[in-house]
Amino acid sequence: MDLRESLDVLMFVAACAVLLTGFPVAFTLAGIALAFGLIGMAFGVFDFGFMAALPQRIYGNMTNDVLIAVPLFVFMGTMLERSKVAEELLENMGRLFGRLRGGLGFSVSIVGALLAASTGIVGATVVTMGLLALPTMLRRGYDPSLAAGSIAAAGTLGQIIPPSIVLVLLGDTLANSYQKAQLEQGIFSPETLSVGDLFAGALLPGLMLVVFYILYQVFRAALDPKSSPAMPVDETISTAELYRSTLRALVPPIALIVAVMGSILGGI
């Protein structure tokens, strides 16, 4: 292994070590990259021209129309988390499906899909679901591995269900690579690959994942009823009131999803 490859491995190890100490992610990534860039220049394995082009690259990213969506999606997810919509959704979905074996697991998958389609942020979804759903599931007698796995699986839906920040970043990279590939093939009027195309392509696989998660919970509940028991019926709330409260909880995230996805897929 030459020095360049050794520095790559050391940079990865250093980044993981600093992140595990709880240091802010943004400062960790920027600081580690800058430090190892300077080390690479000192040993002659990193071109100074790349470092000199750093201000232009930063400015280019800030003016990139696609990447501007990332902080806005993060802001939207933060506002949704602070508004307690997730708590209300999970509470009402738990009441609605909790009477069934595995009902709390269904609720986690559905709420995870709604949060993923509303925010596109994985970390916020997992933390929110873990704080809200995990204590309830364990208190109701759910198998700990099933409860934790359901929450973790629902949290990953934010990676694929649009609008996903990962798809936004991937769309910017793929668009440039796709255009370069067409130019190399002699196509001098290259077509563009937009983020909207990726969103449209990822929507169906994301929904299929939600269905498969729920089907797994159905089969798990049928094979091992003790792992996901049903909740006792809440006698303090009528069925009509339950449906009304669930509908009220569903309207804000669904309206947000329709507004965001409709505008993106519509070409705005």
MIMARKOL-939424 format. One line per 4 residues: for each residue x, y, z of C-alpha. Coordinates in nm, 3 decimals. Example, Ala and Ser with C-alpha at 12.3 -4.5 7.8 and 13.67 -1.06 7.14 Angstrom:
<recs>
1.230/-0.450/0.780 ~ 1.367/-0.106/0.714
</recs>
This chain:
<recs>
0.000/0.000/0.000 ~ 0.155/0.331/-0.109 ~ 0.142/0.657/0.086 ~ -0.164/0.791/-0.101
-0.372/0.484/-0.016 ~ -0.246/0.487/0.342 ~ -0.358/0.847/0.385 ~ -0.703/0.756/0.250
-0.743/0.483/0.511 ~ -0.607/0.701/0.790 ~ -0.841/0.986/0.694 ~ -1.142/0.753/0.714
-1.030/0.617/1.052 ~ -0.965/0.969/1.185 ~ -1.306/1.092/1.070 ~ -1.484/0.799/1.239
-1.285/0.847/1.559 ~ -1.361/1.220/1.582 ~ -1.730/1.166/1.500 ~ -1.759/0.908/1.778
-1.637/1.168/2.028 ~ -1.950/1.373/1.954 ~ -1.777/1.653/1.766 ~ -2.009/1.833/1.517
-2.025/1.653/1.183 ~ -1.975/1.960/0.965 ~ -1.658/2.070/1.145 ~ -1.528/1.713/1.160
-1.560/1.648/0.786 ~ -1.421/1.987/0.688 ~ -1.138/1.978/0.941 ~ -1.026/1.622/0.866
-1.033/1.684/0.491 ~ -0.832/2.005/0.524 ~ -0.580/1.848/0.762 ~ -0.514/1.547/0.542
-0.501/1.770/0.235 ~ -0.219/1.965/0.397 ~ -0.047/1.641/0.500 ~ -0.077/1.514/0.144
0.078/1.833/0.007 ~ 0.362/1.806/0.257 ~ 0.443/1.455/0.131 ~ 0.389/1.548/-0.234
0.091/1.321/-0.299 ~ -0.173/1.596/-0.320 ~ -0.169/1.870/-0.582 ~ -0.187/2.224/-0.444
-0.407/2.318/-0.741 ~ -0.698/2.127/-0.588 ~ -0.661/2.325/-0.266 ~ -0.641/2.653/-0.458
-0.966/2.567/-0.637 ~ -1.148/2.513/-0.305 ~ -1.308/2.863/-0.286 ~ -1.447/2.829/-0.639
-1.584/2.483/-0.558 ~ -1.752/2.611/-0.242 ~ -1.906/2.903/-0.431 ~ -2.016/2.669/-0.709
-2.193/2.443/-0.462 ~ -2.365/2.741/-0.300 ~ -2.497/2.861/-0.637 ~ -2.598/2.513/-0.757
-2.974/2.513/-0.814 ~ -3.001/2.145/-0.720 ~ -2.797/2.154/-0.398 ~ -2.990/2.458/-0.271
-3.274/2.214/-0.199 ~ -3.070/2.030/0.068 ~ -3.077/2.293/0.347 ~ -3.439/2.371/0.264
-3.537/2.005/0.306 ~ -3.346/1.995/0.636 ~ -3.530/2.307/0.751 ~ -3.865/2.157/0.650
-3.788/1.838/0.841 ~ -3.683/2.032/1.150 ~ -4.005/2.235/1.145 ~ -4.210/1.918/1.108
-4.029/1.762/1.403 ~ -4.077/2.070/1.622 ~ -4.447/2.092/1.536 ~ -4.515/1.755/1.708
-4.692/1.623/1.397 ~ -4.500/1.294/1.425 ~ -4.615/1.241/1.783 ~ -4.979/1.299/1.691
-4.949/1.073/1.387 ~ -4.794/0.789/1.581 ~ -5.044/0.816/1.865 ~ -5.345/0.805/1.633
-5.202/0.532/1.410 ~ -5.126/0.328/1.721 ~ -5.487/0.358/1.833 ~ -5.612/0.274/1.484
-5.400/-0.037/1.422 ~ -5.310/-0.127/1.779 ~ -5.608/-0.358/1.816 ~ -5.443/-0.593/1.565
-5.146/-0.818/1.634 ~ -4.846/-0.630/1.503 ~ -5.052/-0.312/1.481 ~ -4.790/-0.095/1.644
-4.539/-0.223/1.389 ~ -4.777/-0.127/1.108 ~ -4.808/0.219/1.260 ~ -4.431/0.261/1.277
-4.390/0.164/0.910 ~ -4.669/0.395/0.791 ~ -4.558/0.691/1.001 ~ -4.198/0.630/0.894
-4.306/0.644/0.530 ~ -4.500/0.967/0.587 ~ -4.208/1.128/0.769 ~ -3.968/1.013/0.496
-4.190/1.163/0.227 ~ -4.224/1.484/0.427 ~ -3.865/1.544/0.533 ~ -3.621/1.316/0.352
-3.405/1.305/0.666 ~ -3.311/0.965/0.806 ~ -3.162/1.072/1.139 ~ -3.459/1.282/1.244
-3.700/1.002/1.157 ~ -3.510/0.736/1.353 ~ -3.464/0.958/1.659 ~ -3.828/1.068/1.660
-3.962/0.715/1.615 ~ -3.719/0.575/1.870 ~ -3.821/0.823/2.137 ~ -4.194/0.790/2.071
-4.257/0.433/1.957 ~ -3.991/0.217/2.121 ~ -4.098/0.270/2.486 ~ -4.461/0.204/2.395
-4.381/-0.112/2.199 ~ -4.164/-0.252/2.478 ~ -4.425/-0.164/2.740 ~ -4.689/-0.350/2.538
-4.477/-0.667/2.533 ~ -4.319/-0.645/2.188 ~ -4.003/-0.843/2.124 ~ -3.715/-0.593/2.166
-3.541/-0.702/1.846 ~ -3.862/-0.672/1.645 ~ -3.942/-0.331/1.791 ~ -3.593/-0.193/1.730
-3.575/-0.349/1.383 ~ -3.912/-0.203/1.282 ~ -3.805/0.147/1.385 ~ -3.463/0.118/1.218
-3.619/-0.016/0.896 ~ -3.881/0.258/0.891 ~ -3.609/0.517/0.943 ~ -3.418/0.406/0.634
-3.718/0.486/0.415 ~ -3.596/0.844/0.412 ~ -3.309/0.730/0.189 ~ -3.532/0.623/-0.098
-3.881/0.772/-0.063 ~ -3.882/1.116/-0.231 ~ -3.797/1.386/-0.146 ~ -3.473/1.229/-0.027
-3.162/1.436/0.040 ~ -2.954/1.139/-0.080 ~ -3.138/1.145/-0.414 ~ -3.081/1.521/-0.442
-2.705/1.478/-0.395 ~ -2.702/1.173/-0.621 ~ -2.899/1.360/-0.887 ~ -2.640/1.637/-0.905
-2.357/1.385/-0.948 ~ -2.542/1.164/-1.196 ~ -2.652/1.461/-1.407 ~ -2.291/1.570/-1.461
-2.171/1.213/-1.526 ~ -2.457/1.145/-1.767 ~ -2.384/1.455/-1.972 ~ -2.010/1.376/-1.985
-2.084/1.020/-2.099 ~ -2.304/1.149/-2.382 ~ -2.039/1.398/-2.493 ~ -1.778/1.120/-2.503
-2.015/0.921/-2.725 ~ -2.035/1.211/-2.971 ~ -2.376/1.338/-2.858 ~ -2.317/1.713/-2.848
-2.673/1.798/-2.740 ~ -2.684/1.583/-2.428 ~ -3.003/1.517/-2.240 ~ -3.015/1.601/-1.872
-3.101/1.372/-1.583 ~ -3.299/1.574/-1.332 ~ -3.366/1.514/-0.965 ~ -3.733/1.486/-1.055
-3.650/1.183/-1.273 ~ -3.480/1.016/-0.977 ~ -3.774/1.099/-0.751 ~ -4.018/0.948/-0.999
-3.804/0.635/-1.032 ~ -3.759/0.588/-0.657 ~ -4.122/0.641/-0.554 ~ -4.253/0.294/-0.642
-3.958/0.099/-0.489 ~ -3.997/0.304/-0.171 ~ -4.366/0.222/-0.143 ~ -4.291/-0.144/-0.214
-4.048/-0.143/0.079 ~ -4.323/-0.014/0.308 ~ -4.555/-0.293/0.191 ~ -4.286/-0.558/0.245
-4.212/-0.428/0.595 ~ -4.580/-0.453/0.685 ~ -4.610/-0.801/0.531 ~ -4.313/-0.919/0.736
-4.479/-0.790/1.052 ~ -4.803/-0.967/0.956 ~ -4.626/-1.300/0.910 ~ -4.419/-1.251/1.224
-4.733/-1.182/1.426 ~ -4.902/-1.491/1.279 ~ -4.607/-1.720/1.351 ~ -4.520/-1.576/1.692
-4.818/-1.389/1.844 ~ -4.629/-1.317/2.167 ~ -4.368/-1.112/1.981 ~ -4.621/-0.847/1.874
-4.935/-0.856/2.090 ~ -5.240/-0.644/2.025 ~ -5.309/-0.338/2.237 ~ -5.617/-0.328/2.458
-5.908/-0.136/2.310 ~ -5.919/0.223/2.431 ~ -6.270/0.264/2.569 ~ -6.224/0.634/2.640
-6.248/0.732/2.273 ~ -6.523/0.642/2.028 ~ -6.457/0.499/1.683 ~ -6.588/0.813/1.514
-6.363/1.036/1.724 ~ -6.068/0.807/1.651 ~ -6.123/0.839/1.276 ~ -6.161/1.216/1.303
-5.842/1.259/1.504 ~ -5.652/1.031/1.266 ~ -5.774/1.230/0.967 ~ -5.671/1.557/1.132
-5.325/1.414/1.197 ~ -5.290/1.290/0.839 ~ -5.391/1.610/0.660 ~ -5.079/1.826/0.729
-4.813/1.572/0.621 ~ -5.014/1.454/0.320 ~ -5.073/1.814/0.209 ~ -4.700/1.880/0.246
-4.613/1.568/0.047 ~ -4.855/1.657/-0.233 ~ -4.727/2.015/-0.247 ~ -4.358/1.917/-0.256
-4.379/1.612/-0.480 ~ -4.645/1.760/-0.704 ~ -4.438/2.068/-0.773 ~ -4.117/1.869/-0.833
-4.271/1.604/-1.057 ~ -4.469/1.876/-1.231 ~ -4.145/2.041/-1.337 ~ -4.147/2.344/-1.109
</recs>
